[in-house]
Amino acid sequence: MRRLAIALSTGLLFASLSAPAANAQTMRSEAAAHPRIVRAIQNLEDAIAYLEAAPDNFGGHKAAAIQASRAAIAELRASLAFRAQQDR
C-alpha cells in the first residue's frame, strides 16, 4: 500500500508539472535526491485526506489546515521544479 502511495504521489508530482520527457527525468532525479521532500508531500496529502474525512472540525481549524497543507504541497513541488530547472 505504501509503495502505491509513493508511486501515485511521485506520478502526480511529475504529471502536475506537465514537463517534457527530459524535464521529467530531471524531476525524477530531484525527487530521488530529496526523498524527505517527497515524503513530506505524501504525508501532507495523507493529512489532507484524513482531515477531509474527519467528522470533527478541530475547533474551526480544519479548513485552514487543509488550505495551508495544500499551499505547502504546492511550495514543495515548486522547490523540486526549481531544482530541476537549475540542473538543466
N, CA, C and O atoms as a CHARMM CRD file, in Angstrom:
* protein
*
  352
    1    1 MET  N      0.83100  -1.18600   0.00000 PROA 1      0.00000
    2    1 MET  CA     0.00000   0.00000   0.00000 PROA 1      0.00000
    3    1 MET  C      0.87800   1.25400   0.00000 PROA 1      0.00000
    4    1 MET  O      0.59700   2.21600  -0.71500 PROA 1      0.00000
    5    2 ARG  N      1.93300   1.23500   0.80000 PROA 2      0.00000
    6    2 ARG  CA     2.84200   2.38200   0.88900 PROA 2      0.00000
    7    2 ARG  C      3.52600   2.62900  -0.45900 PROA 2      0.00000
    8    2 ARG  O      3.69200   3.77400  -0.87800 PROA 2      0.00000
    9    3 ARG  N      3.91700   1.54700  -1.13200 PROA 3      0.00000
   10    3 ARG  CA     4.56100   1.70300  -2.44800 PROA 3      0.00000
   11    3 ARG  C      3.60600   2.33500  -3.44500 PROA 3      0.00000
   12    3 ARG  O      4.00400   3.16000  -4.26800 PROA 3      0.00000
   13    4 LEU  N      2.33600   1.93700  -3.36300 PROA 4      0.00000
   14    4 LEU  CA     1.34200   2.51300  -4.26200 PROA 4      0.00000
   15    4 LEU  C      1.20500   4.00400  -3.99600 PROA 4      0.00000
   16    4 LEU  O      1.12800   4.79900  -4.93300 PROA 4      0.00000
   17    5 ALA  N      1.17300   4.38700  -2.72700 PROA 5      0.00000
   18    5 ALA  CA     1.07200   5.80600  -2.37200 PROA 5      0.00000
   19    5 ALA  C      2.28200   6.58000  -2.88400 PROA 5      0.00000
   20    5 ALA  O      2.14300   7.69100  -3.39500 PROA 5      0.00000
   21    6 ILE  N      3.45800   5.99600  -2.74700 PROA 6      0.00000
   22    6 ILE  CA     4.68400   6.64200  -3.23100 PROA 6      0.00000
   23    6 ILE  C      4.63400   6.78200  -4.75100 PROA 6      0.00000
   24    6 ILE  O      4.95100   7.83700  -5.30000 PROA 6      0.00000
   25    7 ALA  N      4.23700   5.71600  -5.41000 PROA 7      0.00000
   26    7 ALA  CA     4.17100   5.75300  -6.87500 PROA 7      0.00000
   27    7 ALA  C      3.15200   6.78600  -7.35200 PROA 7      0.00000
   28    7 ALA  O      3.41300   7.53500  -8.29300 PROA 7      0.00000
   29    8 LEU  N      1.99100   6.82200  -6.69800 PROA 8      0.00000
   30    8 LEU  CA     0.97400   7.78800  -7.09600 PROA 8      0.00000
   31    8 LEU  C      1.42300   9.22100  -6.82900 PROA 8      0.00000
   32    8 LEU  O      1.23500  10.09800  -7.67200 PROA 8      0.00000
   33    9 SER  N      2.01300   9.45900  -5.66700 PROA 9      0.00000
   34    9 SER  CA     2.46700  10.81000  -5.34500 PROA 9      0.00000
   35    9 SER  C      3.57100  11.25500  -6.29100 PROA 9      0.00000
   36    9 SER  O      3.57400  12.39000  -6.77000 PROA 9      0.00000
   37   10 THR  N      4.49900  10.36100  -6.55300 PROA 10     0.00000
   38   10 THR  CA     5.58300  10.70100  -7.46700 PROA 10     0.00000
   39   10 THR  C      5.03000  10.93300  -8.87000 PROA 10     0.00000
   40   10 THR  O      5.45000  11.85800  -9.56500 PROA 10     0.00000
   41   11 GLY  N      4.08700  10.08900  -9.28000 PROA 11     0.00000
   42   11 GLY  CA     3.46600  10.26000 -10.58800 PROA 11     0.00000
   43   11 GLY  C      2.70600  11.56900 -10.68500 PROA 11     0.00000
   44   11 GLY  O      2.78700  12.26400 -11.69800 PROA 11     0.00000
   45   12 LEU  N      1.97200  11.90500  -9.64200 PROA 12     0.00000
   46   12 LEU  CA     1.24800  13.17100  -9.62800 PROA 12     0.00000
   47   12 LEU  C      2.20700  14.35000  -9.62500 PROA 12     0.00000
   48   12 LEU  O      1.94600  15.38000 -10.24600 PROA 12     0.00000
   49   13 LEU  N      3.30700  14.19000  -8.92500 PROA 13     0.00000
   50   13 LEU  CA     4.31300  15.24700  -8.88800 PROA 13     0.00000
   51   13 LEU  C      4.78600  15.55800 -10.30200 PROA 13     0.00000
   52   13 LEU  O      4.87400  16.72300 -10.69000 PROA 13     0.00000
   53   14 PHE  N      5.08800  14.52200 -11.06600 PROA 14     0.00000
   54   14 PHE  CA     5.61100  14.73500 -12.41600 PROA 14     0.00000
   55   14 PHE  C      4.50300  15.16600 -13.36700 PROA 14     0.00000
   56   14 PHE  O      4.72100  16.01800 -14.22900 PROA 14     0.00000
   57   15 ALA  N      3.32100  14.58500 -13.21800 PROA 15     0.00000
   58   15 ALA  CA     2.21600  14.93300 -14.10800 PROA 15     0.00000
   59   15 ALA  C      1.77600  16.37100 -13.90000 PROA 15     0.00000
   60   15 ALA  O      1.39800  17.05300 -14.85300 PROA 15     0.00000
   61   16 SER  N      1.82300  16.83400 -12.66100 PROA 16     0.00000
   62   16 SER  CA     1.36500  18.19500 -12.37700 PROA 16     0.00000
   63   16 SER  C      2.28300  19.24500 -12.99000 PROA 16     0.00000
   64   16 SER  O      1.87400  20.38900 -13.18800 PROA 16     0.00000
   65   17 LEU  N      3.49200  18.87100 -13.28500 PROA 17     0.00000
   66   17 LEU  CA     4.43000  19.82700 -13.86600 PROA 17     0.00000
   67   17 LEU  C      4.33800  19.86700 -15.39100 PROA 17     0.00000
   68   17 LEU  O      4.88600  20.76800 -16.02500 PROA 17     0.00000
   69   18 SER  N      3.65100  18.89900 -15.97300 PROA 18     0.00000
   70   18 SER  CA     3.46600  18.77200 -17.42500 PROA 18     0.00000
   71   18 SER  C      4.71900  19.15100 -18.20500 PROA 18     0.00000
   72   18 SER  O      4.67600  19.99700 -19.09800 PROA 18     0.00000
   73   19 ALA  N      5.80700  18.53000 -17.86500 PROA 19     0.00000
   74   19 ALA  CA     7.09600  18.82200 -18.48000 PROA 19     0.00000
   75   19 ALA  C      7.40100  17.78700 -19.55500 PROA 19     0.00000
   76   19 ALA  O      6.87400  16.67500 -19.53600 PROA 19     0.00000
   77   20 PRO  N      8.25800  18.17300 -20.49000 PROA 20     0.00000
   78   20 PRO  CA     8.67900  17.20200 -21.49700 PROA 20     0.00000
   79   20 PRO  C      9.48100  16.06300 -20.85700 PROA 20     0.00000
   80   20 PRO  O      9.85600  16.13100 -19.68700 PROA 20     0.00000
   81   21 ALA  N      9.73100  15.03400 -21.63600 PROA 21     0.00000
   82   21 ALA  CA    10.38100  13.83300 -21.12100 PROA 21     0.00000
   83   21 ALA  C     11.72800  14.12400 -20.45600 PROA 21     0.00000
   84   21 ALA  O     12.03900  13.55100 -19.41100 PROA 21     0.00000
   85   22 ALA  N     12.51400  14.99300 -21.04400 PROA 22     0.00000
   86   22 ALA  CA    13.82600  15.30800 -20.45700 PROA 22     0.00000
   87   22 ALA  C     13.65600  15.95700 -19.09300 PROA 22     0.00000
   88   22 ALA  O     14.38600  15.63400 -18.15500 PROA 22     0.00000
   89   23 ASN  N     12.70400  16.86400 -18.97600 PROA 23     0.00000
   90   23 ASN  CA    12.46300  17.51400 -17.69200 PROA 23     0.00000
   91   23 ASN  C     11.89300  16.52300 -16.67900 PROA 23     0.00000
   92   23 ASN  O     12.20300  16.60400 -15.49000 PROA 23     0.00000
   93   24 ALA  N     11.06400  15.59100 -17.14200 PROA 24     0.00000
   94   24 ALA  CA    10.51200  14.57100 -16.25000 PROA 24     0.00000
   95   24 ALA  C     11.63200  13.73000 -15.65200 PROA 24     0.00000
   96   24 ALA  O     11.58500  13.37500 -14.47400 PROA 24     0.00000
   97   25 GLN  N     12.64200  13.40900 -16.46400 PROA 25     0.00000
   98   25 GLN  CA    13.78500  12.65400 -15.96100 PROA 25     0.00000
   99   25 GLN  C     14.51800  13.46300 -14.90400 PROA 25     0.00000
  100   25 GLN  O     14.92900  12.92100 -13.87800 PROA 25     0.00000
  101   26 THR  N     14.68500  14.75700 -15.14800 PROA 26     0.00000
  102   26 THR  CA    15.34300  15.62500 -14.17300 PROA 26     0.00000
  103   26 THR  C     14.52600  15.68300 -12.88600 PROA 26     0.00000
  104   26 THR  O     15.09100  15.65900 -11.79300 PROA 26     0.00000
  105   27 MET  N     13.19800  15.76100 -13.00900 PROA 27     0.00000
  106   27 MET  CA    12.34000  15.78800 -11.82600 PROA 27     0.00000
  107   27 MET  C     12.45600  14.48800 -11.04000 PROA 27     0.00000
  108   27 MET  O     12.47000  14.50900  -9.81000 PROA 27     0.00000
  109   28 ARG  N     12.54000  13.36400 -11.73300 PROA 28     0.00000
  110   28 ARG  CA    12.73100  12.08000 -11.04000 PROA 28     0.00000
  111   28 ARG  C     14.05000  12.10100 -10.28600 PROA 28     0.00000
  112   28 ARG  O     14.13700  11.60700  -9.16200 PROA 28     0.00000
  113   29 SER  N     15.06600  12.66700 -10.89800 PROA 29     0.00000
  114   29 SER  CA    16.36600  12.76200 -10.23800 PROA 29     0.00000
  115   29 SER  C     16.27200  13.63800  -8.99200 PROA 29     0.00000
  116   29 SER  O     16.84400  13.31600  -7.95100 PROA 29     0.00000
  117   30 GLU  N     15.54600  14.74800  -9.10800 PROA 30     0.00000
  118   30 GLU  CA    15.37000  15.64100  -7.95300 PROA 30     0.00000
  119   30 GLU  C     14.59000  14.94700  -6.84500 PROA 30     0.00000
  120   30 GLU  O     14.93800  15.06600  -5.67000 PROA 30     0.00000
  121   31 ALA  N     13.54300  14.22700  -7.21400 PROA 31     0.00000
  122   31 ALA  CA    12.75900  13.50700  -6.20800 PROA 31     0.00000
  123   31 ALA  C     13.62300  12.45400  -5.51800 PROA 31     0.00000
  124   31 ALA  O     13.52500  12.25600  -4.30700 PROA 31     0.00000
  125   32 ALA  N     14.46500  11.78400  -6.29400 PROA 32     0.00000
  126   32 ALA  CA    15.36000  10.78800  -5.70600 PROA 32     0.00000
  127   32 ALA  C     16.41200  11.44700  -4.81700 PROA 32     0.00000
  128   32 ALA  O     16.81000  10.88500  -3.79700 PROA 32     0.00000
  129   33 ALA  N     16.85500  12.62900  -5.20400 PROA 33     0.00000
  130   33 ALA  CA    17.87800  13.34300  -4.43000 PROA 33     0.00000
  131   33 ALA  C     17.31400  13.96400  -3.15800 PROA 33     0.00000
  132   33 ALA  O     18.05200  14.25600  -2.21700 PROA 33     0.00000
  133   34 HSD  N     16.00300  14.16200  -3.14000 PROA 34     0.00000
  134   34 HSD  CA    15.36400  14.82300  -1.99100 PROA 34     0.00000
  135   34 HSD  C     14.17400  14.00000  -1.49800 PROA 34     0.00000
  136   34 HSD  O     13.03100  14.45100  -1.57000 PROA 34     0.00000
  137   35 PRO  N     14.44300  12.79800  -0.99800 PROA 35     0.00000
  138   35 PRO  CA    13.34200  11.91200  -0.59100 PROA 35     0.00000
  139   35 PRO  C     12.52600  12.46900   0.57600 PROA 35     0.00000
  140   35 PRO  O     11.34900  12.13900   0.71700 PROA 35     0.00000
  141   36 ARG  N     13.12900  13.29900   1.40300 PROA 36     0.00000
  142   36 ARG  CA    12.37300  13.86500   2.53100 PROA 36     0.00000
  143   36 ARG  C     11.30100  14.83700   2.03700 PROA 36     0.00000
  144   36 ARG  O     10.23100  14.94000   2.63800 PROA 36     0.00000
  145   37 ILE  N     11.58300  15.54500   0.95100 PROA 37     0.00000
  146   37 ILE  CA    10.57100  16.44600   0.38500 PROA 37     0.00000
  147   37 ILE  C      9.43000  15.62400  -0.19400 PROA 37     0.00000
  148   37 ILE  O      8.26200  15.96300  -0.01000 PROA 37     0.00000
  149   38 VAL  N      9.76400  14.54300  -0.89400 PROA 38     0.00000
  150   38 VAL  CA     8.73500  13.66700  -1.45700 PROA 38     0.00000
  151   38 VAL  C      7.89000  13.07300  -0.33600 PROA 38     0.00000
  152   38 VAL  O      6.66500  13.01600  -0.44400 PROA 38     0.00000
  153   39 ARG  N      8.54600  12.62500   0.75000 PROA 39     0.00000
  154   39 ARG  CA     7.79900  12.07800   1.90000 PROA 39     0.00000
  155   39 ARG  C      6.92200  13.15000   2.54000 PROA 39     0.00000
  156   39 ARG  O      5.80400  12.86200   2.96700 PROA 39     0.00000
  157   40 ALA  N      7.41900  14.37600   2.61000 PROA 40     0.00000
  158   40 ALA  CA     6.62000  15.46200   3.18400 PROA 40     0.00000
  159   40 ALA  C      5.36000  15.68900   2.36000 PROA 40     0.00000
  160   40 ALA  O      4.28000  15.88600   2.91600 PROA 40     0.00000
  161   41 ILE  N      5.49300  15.66300   1.04600 PROA 41     0.00000
  162   41 ILE  CA     4.33200  15.80700   0.17100 PROA 41     0.00000
  163   41 ILE  C      3.33600  14.68400   0.43300 PROA 41     0.00000
  164   41 ILE  O      2.13600  14.92700   0.55900 PROA 41     0.00000
  165   42 GLN  N      3.83700  13.46100   0.51600 PROA 42     0.00000
  166   42 GLN  CA     2.96800  12.31300   0.77800 PROA 42     0.00000
  167   42 GLN  C      2.27500  12.44500   2.12900 PROA 42     0.00000
  168   42 GLN  O      1.07600  12.19200   2.24200 PROA 42     0.00000
  169   43 ASN  N      3.02500  12.83900   3.14900 PROA 43     0.00000
  170   43 ASN  CA     2.44100  12.98100   4.48100 PROA 43     0.00000
  171   43 ASN  C      1.38000  14.07400   4.51400 PROA 43     0.00000
  172   43 ASN  O      0.34500  13.91800   5.16100 PROA 43     0.00000
  173   44 LEU  N      1.63300  15.17000   3.82300 PROA 44     0.00000
  174   44 LEU  CA     0.63700  16.24000   3.75600 PROA 44     0.00000
  175   44 LEU  C     -0.61600  15.78400   3.01600 PROA 44     0.00000
  176   44 LEU  O     -1.73300  16.10600   3.42100 PROA 44     0.00000
  177   45 GLU  N     -0.43000  15.03100   1.92800 PROA 45     0.00000
  178   45 GLU  CA    -1.58400  14.50800   1.20000 PROA 45     0.00000
  179   45 GLU  C     -2.39800  13.56600   2.08300 PROA 45     0.00000
  180   45 GLU  O     -3.62800  13.59500   2.06100 PROA 45     0.00000
  181   46 ASP  N     -1.70100  12.72400   2.86700 PROA 46     0.00000
  182   46 ASP  CA    -2.39200  11.83400   3.80700 PROA 46     0.00000
  183   46 ASP  C     -3.14800  12.63000   4.86200 PROA 46     0.00000
  184   46 ASP  O     -4.28300  12.29400   5.20200 PROA 46     0.00000
  185   47 ALA  N     -2.52200  13.68300   5.38100 PROA 47     0.00000
  186   47 ALA  CA    -3.16400  14.51900   6.39900 PROA 47     0.00000
  187   47 ALA  C     -4.40700  15.20500   5.84000 PROA 47     0.00000
  188   47 ALA  O     -5.42900  15.29800   6.52000 PROA 47     0.00000
  189   48 ILE  N     -4.32000  15.68100   4.61100 PROA 48     0.00000
  190   48 ILE  CA    -5.48400  16.31700   3.97300 PROA 48     0.00000
  191   48 ILE  C     -6.63100  15.31500   3.85800 PROA 48     0.00000
  192   48 ILE  O     -7.77300  15.63300   4.19000 PROA 48     0.00000
  193   49 ALA  N     -6.33000  14.11200   3.39000 PROA 49     0.00000
  194   49 ALA  CA    -7.36700  13.08500   3.24700 PROA 49     0.00000
  195   49 ALA  C     -7.98600  12.75600   4.60400 PROA 49     0.00000
  196   49 ALA  O     -9.20000  12.58300   4.71500 PROA 49     0.00000
  197   50 TYR  N     -7.14900  12.67100   5.62600 PROA 50     0.00000
  198   50 TYR  CA    -7.64100  12.38300   6.97500 PROA 50     0.00000
  199   50 TYR  C     -8.54900  13.50700   7.47000 PROA 50     0.00000
  200   50 TYR  O     -9.63500  13.25400   7.99300 PROA 50     0.00000
  201   51 LEU  N     -8.10200  14.72800   7.30400 PROA 51     0.00000
  202   51 LEU  CA    -8.90600  15.87000   7.75000 PROA 51     0.00000
  203   51 LEU  C    -10.22600  15.95200   6.99800 PROA 51     0.00000
  204   51 LEU  O    -11.27200  16.20800   7.59500 PROA 51     0.00000
  205   52 GLU  N    -10.17800  15.73700   5.70000 PROA 52     0.00000
  206   52 GLU  CA   -11.40800  15.81400   4.89500 PROA 52     0.00000
  207   52 GLU  C    -12.42400  14.75900   5.32800 PROA 52     0.00000
  208   52 GLU  O    -13.62900  15.00600   5.29800 PROA 52     0.00000
  209   53 ALA  N    -11.94300  13.59700   5.72600 PROA 53     0.00000
  210   53 ALA  CA   -12.83300  12.50800   6.12900 PROA 53     0.00000
  211   53 ALA  C    -13.27300  12.62800   7.59100 PROA 53     0.00000
  212   53 ALA  O    -14.25200  12.00300   7.99900 PROA 53     0.00000
  213   54 ALA  N    -12.56400  13.41700   8.36200 PROA 54     0.00000
  214   54 ALA  CA   -12.86600  13.52400   9.79400 PROA 54     0.00000
  215   54 ALA  C    -14.18700  14.26200  10.02400 PROA 54     0.00000
  216   54 ALA  O    -14.45700  15.27500   9.37900 PROA 54     0.00000
  217   55 PRO  N    -15.00900  13.74700  10.94900 PROA 55     0.00000
  218   55 PRO  CA   -16.27500  14.41600  11.23700 PROA 55     0.00000
  219   55 PRO  C    -16.09400  15.68400  12.08000 PROA 55     0.00000
  220   55 PRO  O    -16.95700  16.56100  12.06000 PROA 55     0.00000
  221   56 ASP  N    -15.00600  15.79000  12.80500 PROA 56     0.00000
  222   56 ASP  CA   -14.74800  16.94900  13.66600 PROA 56     0.00000
  223   56 ASP  C    -14.17400  18.09800  12.83200 PROA 56     0.00000
  224   56 ASP  O    -13.52200  17.86500  11.81500 PROA 56     0.00000
  225   57 ASN  N    -14.41900  19.33300  13.26600 PROA 57     0.00000
  226   57 ASN  CA   -13.82500  20.47100  12.54900 PROA 57     0.00000
  227   57 ASN  C    -12.60700  21.02300  13.27900 PROA 57     0.00000
  228   57 ASN  O    -12.07300  22.07300  12.92100 PROA 57     0.00000
  229   58 PHE  N    -12.17600  20.29400  14.31100 PROA 58     0.00000
  230   58 PHE  CA   -10.95100  20.61700  15.04500 PROA 58     0.00000
  231   58 PHE  C    -10.95000  22.06300  15.53200 PROA 58     0.00000
  232   58 PHE  O     -9.99900  22.81600  15.32400 PROA 58     0.00000
  233   59 GLY  N    -12.04000  22.41600  16.18000 PROA 59     0.00000
  234   59 GLY  CA   -12.15100  23.75000  16.76700 PROA 59     0.00000
  235   59 GLY  C    -12.16200  24.86600  15.73400 PROA 59     0.00000
  236   59 GLY  O    -11.75400  25.99300  16.01800 PROA 59     0.00000
  237   60 GLY  N    -12.62600  24.54900  14.54700 PROA 60     0.00000
  238   60 GLY  CA   -12.68500  25.55500  13.49200 PROA 60     0.00000
  239   60 GLY  C    -11.40700  25.68000  12.68300 PROA 60     0.00000
  240   60 GLY  O    -11.30000  26.56600  11.83500 PROA 60     0.00000
  241   61 HSD  N    -10.44800  24.82000  12.92500 PROA 61     0.00000
  242   61 HSD  CA    -9.15000  24.90300  12.24500 PROA 61     0.00000
  243   61 HSD  C     -9.02200  23.95900  11.05200 PROA 61     0.00000
  244   61 HSD  O     -8.02600  24.00600  10.33000 PROA 61     0.00000
  245   62 LYS  N    -10.00500  23.11600  10.84400 PROA 62     0.00000
  246   62 LYS  CA    -9.92100  22.09800   9.79300 PROA 62     0.00000
  247   62 LYS  C     -9.72400  22.70800   8.40800 PROA 62     0.00000
  248   62 LYS  O     -8.79900  22.32300   7.69200 PROA 62     0.00000
  249   63 ALA  N    -10.56700  23.63800   8.02800 PROA 63     0.00000
  250   63 ALA  CA   -10.48400  24.22400   6.68400 PROA 63     0.00000
  251   63 ALA  C     -9.15600  24.94900   6.47200 PROA 63     0.00000
  252   63 ALA  O     -8.54400  24.83500   5.41000 PROA 63     0.00000
  253   64 ALA  N     -8.71600  25.69000   7.48200 PROA 64     0.00000
  254   64 ALA  CA    -7.44100  26.41200   7.36500 PROA 64     0.00000
  255   64 ALA  C     -6.27300  25.43700   7.26600 PROA 64     0.00000
  256   64 ALA  O     -5.32200  25.68200   6.52300 PROA 64     0.00000
  257   65 ALA  N     -6.33800  24.33100   8.01100 PROA 65     0.00000
  258   65 ALA  CA    -5.26600  23.33300   7.96500 PROA 65     0.00000
  259   65 ALA  C     -5.19000  22.67700   6.59400 PROA 65     0.00000
  260   65 ALA  O     -4.10200  22.43700   6.07100 PROA 65     0.00000
  261   66 ILE  N     -6.34400  22.39000   6.01900 PROA 66     0.00000
  262   66 ILE  CA    -6.37700  21.79700   4.67800 PROA 66     0.00000
  263   66 ILE  C     -5.80800  22.77600   3.66000 PROA 66     0.00000
  264   66 ILE  O     -5.00100  22.40200   2.81000 PROA 66     0.00000
  265   67 GLN  N     -6.23000  24.02000   3.75100 PROA 67     0.00000
  266   67 GLN  CA    -5.74500  25.04200   2.81600 PROA 67     0.00000
  267   67 GLN  C     -4.23300  25.24300   2.95500 PROA 67     0.00000
  268   67 GLN  O     -3.52400  25.31500   1.95100 PROA 67     0.00000
  269   68 ALA  N     -3.74200  25.33200   4.17500 PROA 68     0.00000
  270   68 ALA  CA    -2.30600  25.52500   4.40100 PROA 68     0.00000
  271   68 ALA  C     -1.51100  24.31100   3.92500 PROA 68     0.00000
  272   68 ALA  O     -0.41300  24.45800   3.38700 PROA 68     0.00000
  273   69 SER  N     -2.05800  23.12400   4.12100 PROA 69     0.00000
  274   69 SER  CA    -1.37500  21.90700   3.67200 PROA 69     0.00000
  275   69 SER  C     -1.27900  21.86300   2.15200 PROA 69     0.00000
  276   69 SER  O     -0.25000  21.47300   1.59900 PROA 69     0.00000
  277   70 ARG  N     -2.35500  22.26300   1.48100 PROA 70     0.00000
  278   70 ARG  CA    -2.31800  22.31200   0.00900 PROA 70     0.00000
  279   70 ARG  C     -1.29800  23.34500  -0.47900 PROA 70     0.00000
  280   70 ARG  O     -0.59500  23.11700  -1.46300 PROA 70     0.00000
  281   71 ALA  N     -1.22800  24.47400   0.21300 PROA 71     0.00000
  282   71 ALA  CA    -0.23800  25.50100  -0.15000 PROA 71     0.00000
  283   71 ALA  C      1.17900  24.97000   0.07000 PROA 71     0.00000
  284   71 ALA  O      2.07200  25.22300  -0.73900 PROA 71     0.00000
  285   72 ALA  N      1.38300  24.24000   1.15900 PROA 72     0.00000
  286   72 ALA  CA     2.70300  23.66800   1.43500 PROA 72     0.00000
  287   72 ALA  C      3.09700  22.66400   0.36200 PROA 72     0.00000
  288   72 ALA  O      4.24800  22.64200  -0.07400 PROA 72     0.00000
  289   73 ILE  N      2.15300  21.83300  -0.06500 PROA 73     0.00000
  290   73 ILE  CA     2.42700  20.86900  -1.14200 PROA 73     0.00000
  291   73 ILE  C      2.84300  21.60700  -2.41100 PROA 73     0.00000
  292   73 ILE  O      3.80800  21.22000  -3.07100 PROA 73     0.00000
  293   74 ALA  N      2.12200  22.65800  -2.74700 PROA 74     0.00000
  294   74 ALA  CA     2.45600  23.43400  -3.95100 PROA 74     0.00000
  295   74 ALA  C      3.86600  24.01300  -3.84300 PROA 74     0.00000
  296   74 ALA  O      4.61500  23.99600  -4.81900 PROA 74     0.00000
  297   75 GLU  N      4.23200  24.52200  -2.67800 PROA 75     0.00000
  298   75 GLU  CA     5.57200  25.08600  -2.49400 PROA 75     0.00000
  299   75 GLU  C      6.65100  24.00800  -2.56500 PROA 75     0.00000
  300   75 GLU  O      7.71400  24.23200  -3.14400 PROA 75     0.00000
  301   76 LEU  N      6.38600  22.85400  -1.98400 PROA 76     0.00000
  302   76 LEU  CA     7.36000  21.75800  -2.04100 PROA 76     0.00000
  303   76 LEU  C      7.56100  21.27500  -3.47300 PROA 76     0.00000
  304   76 LEU  O      8.68800  21.00800  -3.89000 PROA 76     0.00000
  305   77 ARG  N      6.47300  21.16300  -4.22100 PROA 77     0.00000
  306   77 ARG  CA     6.59300  20.77300  -5.63600 PROA 77     0.00000
  307   77 ARG  C      7.34200  21.84400  -6.42300 PROA 77     0.00000
  308   77 ARG  O      8.15600  21.52800  -7.29100 PROA 77     0.00000
  309   78 ALA  N      7.06800  23.09900  -6.12100 PROA 78     0.00000
  310   78 ALA  CA     7.77100  24.19900  -6.80200 PROA 78     0.00000
  311   78 ALA  C      9.26000  24.15800  -6.47300 PROA 78     0.00000
  312   78 ALA  O     10.09200  24.46000  -7.32800 PROA 78     0.00000
  313   79 SER  N      9.59700  23.78900  -5.24800 PROA 79     0.00000
  314   79 SER  CA    11.02100  23.71900  -4.88600 PROA 79     0.00000
  315   79 SER  C     11.73400  22.63400  -5.68100 PROA 79     0.00000
  316   79 SER  O     12.86500  22.83200  -6.12400 PROA 79     0.00000
  317   80 LEU  N     11.08100  21.49100  -5.86500 PROA 80     0.00000
  318   80 LEU  CA    11.67200  20.44300  -6.68700 PROA 80     0.00000
  319   80 LEU  C     11.76900  20.87200  -8.14400 PROA 80     0.00000
  320   80 LEU  O     12.75800  20.58100  -8.81600 PROA 80     0.00000
  321   81 ALA  N     10.74800  21.56000  -8.63000 PROA 81     0.00000
  322   81 ALA  CA    10.76800  22.03900 -10.01300 PROA 81     0.00000
  323   81 ALA  C     11.88800  23.05400 -10.21000 PROA 81     0.00000
  324   81 ALA  O     12.56000  23.04600 -11.24200 PROA 81     0.00000
  325   82 PHE  N     12.09200  23.92300  -9.23100 PROA 82     0.00000
  326   82 PHE  CA    13.17800  24.90200  -9.31300 PROA 82     0.00000
  327   82 PHE  C     14.52400  24.20000  -9.40100 PROA 82     0.00000
  328   82 PHE  O     15.35900  24.54800 -10.23600 PROA 82     0.00000
  329   83 ARG  N     14.73400  23.21000  -8.54000 PROA 83     0.00000
  330   83 ARG  CA    15.99600  22.46900  -8.57000 PROA 83     0.00000
  331   83 ARG  C     16.17700  21.77200  -9.91200 PROA 83     0.00000
  332   83 ARG  O     17.28500  21.71900 -10.44500 PROA 83     0.00000
  333   84 ALA  N     15.09200  21.24000 -10.45300 PROA 84     0.00000
  334   84 ALA  CA    15.17500  20.56300 -11.75500 PROA 84     0.00000
  335   84 ALA  C     15.59700  21.54100 -12.83200 PROA 84     0.00000
  336   84 ALA  O     16.39800  21.19800 -13.70200 PROA 84     0.00000
  337   85 GLN  N     15.06800  22.75800 -12.78800 PROA 85     0.00000
  338   85 GLN  CA    15.45300  23.79000 -13.76200 PROA 85     0.00000
  339   85 GLN  C     16.93000  24.15200 -13.60700 PROA 85     0.00000
  340   85 GLN  O     17.62100  24.37600 -14.60100 PROA 85     0.00000
  341   86 GLN  N     17.40900  24.20900 -12.38000 PROA 86     0.00000
  342   86 GLN  CA    18.80800  24.54600 -12.13800 PROA 86     0.00000
  343   86 GLN  C     19.75600  23.47200 -12.67500 PROA 86     0.00000
  344   86 GLN  O     20.88600  23.75900 -13.06800 PROA 86     0.00000
  345   87 ASP  N     19.27400  22.24500 -12.68100 PROA 87     0.00000
  346   87 ASP  CA    20.09800  21.12000 -13.13900 PROA 87     0.00000
  347   87 ASP  C     20.12700  20.97000 -14.65100 PROA 87     0.00000
  348   87 ASP  O     20.93600  20.21300 -15.18700 PROA 87     0.00000
  349   88 ARG  N     19.23500  21.69700 -15.35000 PROA 88     0.00000
  350   88 ARG  CA    19.19700  21.57400 -16.80300 PROA 88     0.00000
  351   88 ARG  C     20.20600  22.45000 -17.46800 PROA 88     0.00000
  352   88 ARG  O     20.30200  22.46100 -18.69500 PROA 88     0.00000
